[in-house]
Amino acid sequence: MPSNPSSTLPLKGIKVVELCHLIAGPYCCQMLADEGAHVIKVEPPDGELTRHREPTRRLEDGEITAYYASLNRDKESVSLDLKNAEGAKILEKLIGDADIFVTNMRVGALERLGFHPDALRKRYPRLIVAVISGFGMHNAGGFADRAGLAMVAEAKAGATGLTRDHSGNAVWCGFALGDIMAAVSAHAGILLALRNQEKLGEGRLIDTALVECMLPMIGVALSRVQVEDKELQTSTGSNNFHGVPYGAYPASDGFVNIGCNRDEFWRRLAVAMGQPELGTDERYATYRARVKNQKEVQTITQTWTRAHTRAEIEALLVKADVPVAGVLSMEEVASDTYLRGRGALCDVDDGFGGNFVLPTNAAWREDVPHKPRVPRLGEHRNKVLTKDLGMTTEEVARLEAAGAFGAPKAVPKVPAALAAAD
């Protein structure tokens, strides 16, 4: 991951306790781990939800899901039964010893377990508590404890109505945009709160809702509806507020994204399509004219793109200086030489000696002395309890017998080579 090398990662020495599942919380904490924080991931005895989401890579000595691997590298995994009094006490000790606590569990569930975020802030004034939820914890009215998925937040923020096909029908974007926006927003809030913690010794409650984190995505569209221009407001089609033509178009071997958000780009596109007269045709010459006649513009553009491959279209439009890119498959993304050259992809050990190609942390790409690795369930339990909390092996054995870690079972053994690298 080429970048400006540094002897010390910026969050080295910062301790984070993560009580999270799915995407938003885990991704936020993965960013913190990438930046040098010591992230202790607390999981249920059977592992958090994404450890059970197919597809799964099954091996002789265990298994790892693609979902979990993409969100949890370089964390330390401790499995606890938080409904067991001894298990809950361990989490309390971990939180009391931490700089940051991050959760995307429902607040009602946290309260039943004795870890309501407001109560934690009172018990530990220096602690930064980051809560990520669908609709927010405070000032959320009847929405406060509703189930919140990314696609639900995207709808509530109006974003799904902006991702449209060329006929104007709303289309879900197809990935967890709301989750990642919330994760990045919480990450930024945590970094700002760390400044106060360092200067003043004070913690902070960061109450992050997926819905509000989506709002910056629709800011331009929101401001547009407040301008009196009915002709543009009532037009149908794809995201015409960016430009026309604008969006995905079919090639002979897939799709390409083409964006004409300036009249000059349309004129260049017309030349590249071999129809330069369209660039000055009064029906299409200006943005307003193309919005009014966008069905015709889409037909013209699609007819041309269908006759060419992605590579041919990209070569022609790059030469014409029109914004364009072929729509890559995930397999193509994983092997893309541009992304590799930028350091935007990295190899991650799956915890069993296998490999995943995954995105790096765009906020802090750094040369690191080790290959990032996904933790096996509960593999760091003894290390965290003895080194972080100062427990003896006898105390750990007693807690295991008391059910603190769920039904007594052996902690997964880690191959000697991996244990040495840990």
Secondary structure, DSSP 8 states (H G I E B T S, - for coil): --S---SS-TTTT-EEEEE--SSHHHHHHHHHHHTT-EEEEEE-TT--GGGGSS-EEEETTEEEEHHHHTT-TT-EEEE--TTSHHHHHHHHHHHHT-SEEEE-S-HHHHHHHT--HHHHHHH-TT-EEEEEESS-SSS-GGGTTS---HHHHHHHTT-TTTSB-TTS-B---SS-HHHHHHHHHHHHHHHHHHHHHHHH---EEEEEEHHHHHGGGGHHHHHHTTS--HHHHT--SS-TTT-SSEEEEEETTEEEEEE--SHHHHHHHHHHTT-GGGGT-TTTSSHHHHHHTHHHHHHHHHHHHHTS-HHHHHHHHHHHT--EEE---HHHHHT-HHHHHHT-EEEEE-SSS-EEEEE--TT-----SS--B---TTTTHHHIIIIIS---HHHHHHHHHTTTTSS--------HHHHHH-
